[in-house]
Amino acid sequence: MKTRIEVENMEPNQLVSWFMIGGYAYYELGDRVMDDVDFDYLVIRLKRHWDSIDHPHKGLITESHLDAATAYDIEYPTIAKCTAWNYLREWNESR
């Protein structure tokens, strides 16, 4: 699973990707790509860097998503879905 250290080392645009991947894994697949505390830290970093982010899916995330630290009602792009699924498959196979 993604760790706080990995979240700390993510570029601002990567935070958007992992917010989507994490949300999809949790809400749609019933699994996690990171612990809740690490997802919360990702949200803190995402909020901190929000103005410098130019990720193509940034517009799918609202201020209310960030305030609640949730991605439960996002329309996830296909790339986030596929990445979450692949990440979880590879992580589970490696254990």
C-alpha positions as CSV (number, residue, x, y, z in Angstrom):
1,M,0.0,0.0,0.0
2,K,1.0,3.6,-0.5
3,T,2.7,5.1,2.5
4,R,2.9,8.5,4.0
5,I,6.5,8.8,2.7
6,E,5.3,8.0,-0.8
7,V,2.6,10.6,-0.5
8,E,5.2,13.1,0.8
9,N,7.3,12.5,-2.3
10,M,4.4,12.8,-4.8
11,E,4.4,15.7,-7.2
12,P,1.3,17.9,-6.9
13,N,-0.4,16.5,-10.1
14,Q,0.2,12.9,-8.8
15,L,-1.8,13.8,-5.7
16,V,-4.9,14.3,-8.0
17,S,-4.3,10.9,-9.5
18,W,-3.9,9.1,-6.2
19,F,-6.9,10.9,-4.8
20,M,-9.0,9.4,-7.6
21,I,-7.3,6.0,-7.4
22,G,-7.7,5.9,-3.7
23,G,-11.4,6.9,-3.8
24,Y,-12.2,4.5,-6.5
25,A,-10.5,1.6,-4.7
26,Y,-12.3,2.4,-1.5
27,Y,-15.8,3.3,-2.6
28,E,-16.2,1.2,-5.7
29,L,-13.9,-1.8,-5.2
30,G,-14.1,-2.1,-1.4
31,D,-10.4,-2.1,-1.0
32,R,-7.6,0.4,-0.1
33,V,-4.5,1.6,-1.8
34,M,-3.4,3.4,1.4
35,D,-4.4,3.6,5.0
36,D,-7.0,6.2,6.0
37,V,-4.4,8.4,7.8
38,D,-2.2,8.4,4.6
39,F,-5.2,9.3,2.5
40,D,-6.0,12.2,4.9
41,Y,-2.4,13.4,4.5
42,L,-2.7,13.2,0.7
43,V,-5.7,15.5,1.0
44,I,-3.8,17.9,3.2
45,R,-1.0,18.1,0.6
46,L,-3.6,18.3,-2.2
47,K,-5.2,21.3,-0.6
48,R,-1.8,22.9,0.0
49,H,-0.8,22.6,-3.6
50,W,-4.2,23.1,-5.2
51,D,-3.4,26.4,-7.0
52,S,-0.3,25.0,-8.7
53,I,-2.0,21.8,-10.0
54,D,-2.9,21.6,-13.7
55,H,-3.9,17.9,-13.8
56,P,-6.6,17.2,-16.5
57,H,-8.9,15.6,-13.9
58,K,-8.6,18.4,-11.3
59,G,-12.0,19.7,-12.2
60,L,-13.7,16.5,-11.0
61,I,-12.6,17.3,-7.4
62,T,-14.6,19.9,-5.5
63,E,-13.7,21.9,-2.4
64,S,-16.3,19.9,-0.6
65,H,-14.5,16.7,-1.5
66,L,-11.3,18.1,0.0
67,D,-13.0,19.5,3.1
68,A,-14.6,16.1,3.8
69,A,-11.5,14.2,2.7
70,T,-13.8,12.0,0.6
71,A,-14.1,11.0,-3.1
72,Y,-17.3,8.9,-2.7
73,D,-19.3,10.7,-5.4
74,I,-16.7,11.4,-8.1
75,E,-17.2,10.3,-11.6
76,Y,-13.9,8.4,-11.8
77,P,-12.1,8.5,-15.1
78,T,-11.2,5.2,-16.7
79,I,-7.5,5.6,-16.1
80,A,-8.1,5.9,-12.4
81,K,-10.3,2.8,-12.4
82,C,-7.7,0.8,-14.3
83,T,-4.8,2.0,-12.3
84,A,-6.6,1.2,-9.0
85,W,-7.5,-2.3,-10.2
86,N,-4.0,-3.0,-11.5
87,Y,-2.3,-1.6,-8.4
88,L,-4.4,-3.7,-6.1
89,R,-3.9,-6.8,-8.2
90,E,-0.2,-6.4,-8.2
91,W,0.0,-5.5,-4.5
92,N,-2.1,-8.5,-3.5
93,E,0.0,-10.8,-5.7
94,S,3.2,-9.6,-4.0
95,R,2.0,-10.4,-0.5
